[in-house]
């Protein structure tokens, strides 16, 4: 990017002739963002690019081209991400996708929900991770609150649900309860990725414990396959 900028003088005081939008999973890392801006980036967009957030990417592209006085940019309105070989146009879109990449800063942890960066206090993020771990172990199964380590945590699920306001359809419960003390992550939630390595260094003890257990299980399975 620095090499490109060396050849690409600014046409105006603040905007480049060739806009660069950095698409990265590190968009919540202030040091990384600062380095990219210093190198000449014009904007950021968090990975992954999904059908639910293409509109926001399209708008960033449109604004960047307008600022650079680059025309025409009508194709921005018709852009759609290429379909993967395994996907079909009729496949239903999940109500919520999660990517727990484990970025922590100042007592809060950020993650991607439907491709949009959201964050929770570390203790609340810990609750989300417990539900995700239970979901991955037994998709769709209800788990007693005590088994999740939430017996003493009042209104824990409500506080986590608030992180998804505006992202999921109205009435969609990210965390479901059966009114008998059992809960689960909604079966329609798709967990795209959990960075257990990053979570093994998380400041919350419960998150760290779950991550270490998961990595240990993975290592044992790998040994058995070898």
N, C-alpha and C positions, 0 to 999 in steps of 0.2 A: 504494500500500500504506500509506503514511503517513497518507493521508486516511481510509482505512478504519480504521486503528488509533486515530485520534483519536476515532472514534465507538464503538469497540469496547473498552470497558474490560475489564481482566482480571477474570474471575470468581473465579479463585483467585490465589494468590501468584505462580505461575510460568506459568500457561497461559491462553491467550486463549479467549474464547467462540467466536470464528470462527477456526479454525486456517488458516494459510496455508503451503502447501508450495511452495517456489520450484523450478520445473523449468527448468533452464538448462544450457547448455554451459559456463558459467563457474564451475561448482561447485568446480573445483580452484584457483580464484584466491582467495587468502586475503583480499585487500582487498575483492573483490566480496562474498564471503561475510560479512565483517564488516559491510559497509554494509547488506546485506539483513537481518541479525540486528538491527542498530540500528534499522532501519525497521519491524521487527516480525515477521519471518519466524519460523516455528516449526520448519521442517525444509527439507532440500534433497534434490533428486533429479536425477541427471545425465541430460541428453538424449543420444540419442533414446530414446523409449519404444518398446521392442520386445516381441514376444511372450515373449522369454526373460527379461525383467526385470519383467514386470507383477506377478509375485508379490511382489517387494520393494516396489514402489510401493503395492500393495494393503496391505501390512503397515504402511507409513508412514502411510497414510490411517487405518487402523484405530487405530493407537496415538495419532495426533493427535486423533481424535474421542473416544477413551476419556479422554484427559487433559483434554479440554475438557468432559467430562461430557455430550457430545452423543449422544443415542440416538434412534431405533435406527440402527445402522450395519451391519446384516446384508447390505445390498447390496454392501458392499465385497468380500465373498467371491465374488460372481458377476460382478464387473466384468471386461470384456475390452475392449481398444482397438478402435475402429471399423475395419473392414476397408476398405482403399483400393479404389477402383473397379477397379484392375487386378489385385487379388489374389483368390485363391480359397481356400476352406477346405482344399482338397486339395493346395495348393502346399507342397512340402517346405520346412522351415525350415533355413536354412544353419547349419552347425556353428559358424561364427564370422563375425561382422561386425566391421569395423574402421572407426573414425572417427579419423583422425589430425589432431587440432585444434591440436597443436603447443604446448601450454602447458609452459613450462620454468620450473624453480625449483631453485636450489641444486644444479646439476649433474645434475638428473633431468628427464625429459620424461614428461608424462602423456598418455594417450590413452584412447579408449573402445573396449572390446572386449565385444561383446554388450551394449552399453549400460552396462557397468560400468567405472568409472574404474580404470585400471591405470597403472603407471609403470615406466620403465626408466632406468638411468643413461644419460646422453647418448650415450656411445659405443655402448651396446647398442641404444638407440633408432635410432641411425644404421644399424645392421645391418638392423633391421626395415624402415626406409624404403627401403633398397636392394632388398630383396626385393619390397616393394610396388611400387616403380617398375618393376622387371623384370616383375612380374605384370601391371601395367597395360599395358605395352608389348607383351607377348606372353603372354596368359593360358595357363597350362598348360605353357609351354615350360621346359625345363631350361636353366640358365645355369651355365657354369663358375665355380668359386669365385674364380678369378683375375679374371674379368670383373666380379665383384661387389665387387672390391677387398678380398677376405677371404683372400687366399693366405697371409698371415702371421698371421691371426687364428685361434688355436687354440680349438676347441670353441665357436666363435662361435654356431653355430645352437643348441646346447644351452642356452646362457645366455639366448637370446631365447625359446626354448620355455618356459622356466620361468615367464615372465610370464603364461602362459595356463593354468597349472595350476588345476583346479577350474572352468574356464569351458567347456572343450571335452570332448566324449565321451572316455572312456578309450580309449587307443590311437590317437586322432586326432593326426597329426603336422602341426602348423601349417606347419613347414618340412620338406620332404621331400628326401632325397638318394638318388642312384642307386648309391652306393658306388664311383663312378668320378670323384668330384670335381665332380659337377654337382648343383645344387640348384634348388628352386623353392618358392614359396608354394603351399600345397595348393590345387588348382583349386576346391575347395568354399568357400574363404574369399571372402567378399564385401567388397570395399572400398567402403564407402558414401560416404566423403568423405576427401579429403586437402586440408588448408588450405595450399596451396603458398605463399601470401603470408606466412603466419605462419612456415612452415619456411624461407623465404628469409632470415629473421633469426635462425635457430637458431645456437647457439654452435659446433656441430660443423661443420667445413669440408665434409665429404662431404654432409651433409644440405643445407647451404646451396647447394652446387654443383648438386645434383640439382633443388632447388626453382627455382633461377634458370634452369636449362636448360628445365625444364618450362614456366615462365612465358613464357620467350622463344619456345618452340615454340607456345604458345597465342596469343601476340601475332601471330606470323607467319601462323598459320592464320586469325586474325580479319582480318588485312589482305587475305589472298587471297580471303576471302569477301565483302569490302566492294566 
